[in-house]
Amino acid sequence: MLTLRGIDNMFSKIGSLGFLIFITAMPIGAVNAATVGVVVGAVGATINDDGGPEGDGSDGGYGSISATYNQSGLSNKYESGVTDFDTFVASTLHDDQYLAPPEDDSVYTEWFSESGERENSIEATVTYDLGAVRRINKMALWNEDYSGIGTLNLLTSVDGSIFSMLKQGLQPTNNLGLLDYGADVFSFDVVEFQFIRLEASGCSQAHNINPAESITYKPFYACGIGEVAFSAVPLPGAGFLLVASLGGLGLAGRRRRNANTKA
């Protein structure tokens, strides 16, 4: 059992620097665990600007915004808070169809803003609610294959009222149209937030249609979202914090005793 006297004896034998190396190396598993993200999905979303002439979300766009976080179009399914983020995202595609098989009009797999007359001309804003403040270090975006987002800004908030810019001017992949598509992963330092706002512009991207299908499909100028998901990382392991705290106590006690001896 590691006691304060034991810590003091350890300091006597190996010195302060050696002990600091010891407590840093000791909880390797806990430190590594803190950098491994698990998938978390949103629990709700608000359409702030649907790209319509009113400049708000009153029209709602096309499809259902819930389709962008309920996994309806994904080739694999995750368990929120459990599934490894990197492994899941690397192996998961989104269906290129905006309706779930067998083309059920009541089950959408994507969401689209209101449409316009030309590419790169539409803007839309959507805010996702993660249900609680979480520690996030990545976001996956399955950028819709036919009406993809050209430029993306990410803003975050803990209360849904005051937002701060997280990432600006991101350029999602222009996926090949009418084919199942993978995710872009945007990484950043760990940030704590509950709400994340996606400001999309430059929609749609220049149409990049599968040549075999280009004759039968006309462009649809809108901001489209397939799915979003997030990488949540835990707090540092309790064992690491405990040992580090005990180390601090031992160091403080030794300094006090040294000061008393000198006095």
C-alpha positions in Angstrom: 0.0 0.0 0.0 1.4 3.4 -1.0 1.4 5.7 2.1 2.7 9.2 2.7 5.7 7.7 4.7 6.4 5.4 1.8 6.3 8.3 -0.6 8.7 10.2 1.6 11.1 7.2 1.7 10.8 7.0 -2.0 11.9 10.6 -2.3 14.8 9.9 -0.1 16.0 7.1 -2.3 15.4 8.4 -5.8 14.9 12.1 -5.4 12.2 14.4 -6.7 13.0 14.0 -10.3 13.0 10.2 -10.1 9.7 10.2 -8.4 8.1 12.4 -10.9 9.3 10.0 -13.7 7.8 7.2 -11.7 4.4 8.7 -11.3 4.4 9.7 -15.0 5.3 6.2 -16.2 3.2 4.3 -13.7 -0.3 4.8 -15.1 0.5 4.3 -18.8 -2.8 2.5 -19.4 -4.8 5.4 -17.8 -3.0 8.0 -19.8 -3.4 6.1 -23.1 -7.1 5.5 -22.4 -7.7 9.3 -22.2 -6.6 9.7 -25.8 -8.8 6.9 -27.2 -12.1 8.3 -28.3 -15.5 6.6 -28.4 -18.3 7.5 -30.7 -21.1 9.7 -29.3 -24.0 10.9 -31.4 -26.2 13.9 -31.0 -29.6 13.6 -29.3 -31.2 16.5 -31.1 -30.6 19.2 -33.7 -32.0 22.6 -34.6 -32.1 24.1 -38.1 -31.0 27.7 -37.6 -30.9 28.6 -41.3 -32.3 26.2 -43.9 -31.0 28.2 -46.8 -34.5 29.6 -47.7 -35.2 33.3 -48.4 -36.3 34.0 -44.9 -32.8 33.2 -43.6 -34.1 31.0 -40.8 -35.2 27.4 -40.3 -38.9 28.0 -41.0 -39.0 25.9 -44.2 -37.0 23.1 -42.8 -35.4 22.0 -46.0 -35.8 18.5 -47.4 -35.8 15.3 -45.5 -35.4 15.1 -41.7 -32.6 16.7 -39.7 -32.8 13.7 -37.3 -31.6 11.5 -40.2 -28.2 13.1 -39.8 -27.6 11.7 -36.3 -29.8 8.6 -36.0 -27.5 6.3 -38.1 -30.3 5.5 -40.6 -28.0 5.7 -43.6 -24.8 4.2 -42.2 -23.5 0.8 -43.2 -22.5 0.0 -39.6 -24.1 1.0 -36.3 -22.4 2.2 -33.2 -23.2 2.1 -29.5 -22.9 5.7 -28.2 -20.2 6.0 -25.6 -18.8 2.5 -26.2 -17.8 2.0 -29.9 -14.2 3.0 -30.8 -14.4 6.1 -32.9 -11.5 5.6 -35.3 -12.3 2.0 -36.1 -15.9 2.8 -36.7 -15.4 5.8 -38.9 -12.8 4.1 -41.0 -15.0 1.1 -41.8 -18.4 2.9 -42.3 -20.0 4.2 -45.4 -23.2 6.2 -45.9 -25.8 5.1 -48.4 -26.0 7.5 -51.4 -29.8 7.3 -51.4 -31.7 9.9 -49.3 -34.5 7.5 -48.6 -34.1 4.3 -46.7 -34.7 1.1 -48.6 -37.1 0.2 -50.0 -37.4 4.0 -50.9 -39.8 4.6 -48.0 -40.9 8.3 -48.1 -41.2 8.4 -44.3 -37.6 7.2 -43.5 -34.9 9.6 -44.6 -31.2 9.0 -44.5 -30.0 12.5 -45.3 -31.0 16.2 -44.9 -30.9 19.0 -47.5 -31.3 22.7 -47.1 -33.6 24.7 -49.4 -32.3 24.6 -52.9 -31.0 27.4 -55.2 -30.3 28.1 -58.8 -26.6 27.4 -59.0 -23.8 25.6 -57.3 -21.7 27.2 -54.5 -24.5 29.6 -53.8 -26.3 28.1 -50.8 -25.7 28.5 -47.1 -27.2 26.7 -44.1 -26.7 26.4 -40.4 -27.5 23.5 -38.1 -26.8 23.1 -34.3 -26.4 19.7 -32.7 -27.1 18.9 -29.1 -24.9 16.2 -27.5 -27.2 15.9 -24.5 -24.5 16.9 -22.0 -21.2 18.6 -21.8 -18.6 16.2 -23.2 -14.9 16.3 -24.0 -14.6 16.1 -27.8 -11.5 15.9 -30.0 -12.9 14.9 -33.4 -16.0 15.2 -35.5 -16.9 12.9 -38.4 -18.9 14.3 -41.3 -20.4 12.2 -44.0 -20.6 14.9 -46.6 -23.6 14.3 -48.9 -22.5 12.9 -52.2 -24.8 15.0 -54.5 -25.2 18.3 -52.6 -22.1 18.4 -50.4 -20.9 21.3 -48.2 -18.2 23.4 -49.8 -16.9 25.3 -46.8 -17.6 24.5 -43.1 -17.2 26.5 -39.9 -17.6 24.8 -36.5 -18.6 26.7 -33.4 -19.2 25.3 -29.9 -21.1 26.2 -26.7 -21.7 24.7 -23.3 -25.1 26.4 -22.9 -26.5 26.7 -26.4 -26.5 30.5 -26.1 -22.9 31.7 -26.4 -20.8 30.1 -29.2 -17.1 30.3 -29.8 -15.4 29.5 -33.1 -13.6 26.2 -33.1 -12.6 25.6 -36.7 -13.1 27.9 -39.7 -12.9 27.4 -43.4 -12.8 23.6 -43.4 -13.1 22.0 -46.9 -15.1 18.7 -46.8 -14.4 16.1 -49.5 -16.4 16.4 -52.7 -17.6 12.9 -52.8 -18.4 11.1 -56.1 -22.1 11.4 -56.6 -24.5 8.4 -56.6 -22.0 6.2 -54.8 -21.9 5.3 -51.1 -19.5 7.6 -49.3 -17.1 7.7 -46.4 -16.6 10.3 -43.7 -14.2 13.3 -43.3 -12.7 13.5 -39.8 -11.9 16.9 -38.4 -9.5 16.8 -35.4 -8.8 19.5 -32.8 -7.5 19.8 -29.2 -10.0 18.4 -26.6 -12.8 20.9 -26.1 -15.7 20.6 -23.6 -19.1 21.5 -25.1 -22.7 20.3 -25.4 -23.7 22.1 -28.5 -21.9 22.3 -31.8 -23.0 24.6 -34.7 -22.2 23.8 -38.3 -22.1 26.8 -40.6 -22.2 25.5 -44.2 -21.6 27.5 -47.3 -20.4 27.1 -50.9 -23.2 24.5 -51.4 -23.5 22.5 -53.4 -20.0 21.6 -54.4 -19.2 21.3 -58.1 -21.2 18.2 -59.1 -18.9 15.2 -59.2 -21.3 12.6 -60.6 -20.5 9.0 -61.5 -20.3 9.1 -65.3 -22.5 6.1 -65.7 -25.3 8.0 -64.0 -24.8 11.6 -65.2 -27.3 11.4 -68.0 -30.3 10.6 -65.8 -29.7 13.0 -62.9 -29.9 16.8 -62.8 -28.0 18.9 -60.3 -29.6 19.8 -57.0 -28.1 22.9 -55.5 -28.4 22.7 -51.7 -26.4 22.0 -48.6 -26.6 18.3 -47.8 -25.6 16.4 -44.7 -25.4 12.6 -44.5 -24.4 12.0 -40.9 -22.3 13.5 -38.1 -20.7 11.8 -35.1 -18.2 12.8 -32.5 -15.2 11.4 -30.6 -15.5 11.7 -26.9 -12.5 11.2 -24.6 -12.6 10.5 -20.9 -11.0 12.4 -18.1 -7.5 11.2 -17.1 -7.6 7.9 -15.2 -8.4 8.1 -11.5 -5.3 6.1 -10.7 -3.1 8.7 -12.4 -4.7 11.6 -10.5 -4.5 9.8 -7.1 -0.8 9.0 -7.5 0.0 12.5 -8.8 -1.8 14.0 -5.8 0.0 11.8 -3.3 3.2 12.7 -5.0 2.4 16.4 -4.5 1.6 15.8 -0.8 4.8 13.9 -0.3 6.9 16.7 -1.9 5.1 19.4 0.2 5.7 17.5 3.4 9.4 16.9 2.6 9.9 20.6 1.9 8.2 21.6 5.2 10.5 19.2 7.2 13.6 20.5 5.4 12.6 24.1 6.2 12.1 23.2 9.9 15.5 21.5 10.1 17.2 24.5 8.6 15.4 26.8 11.1 
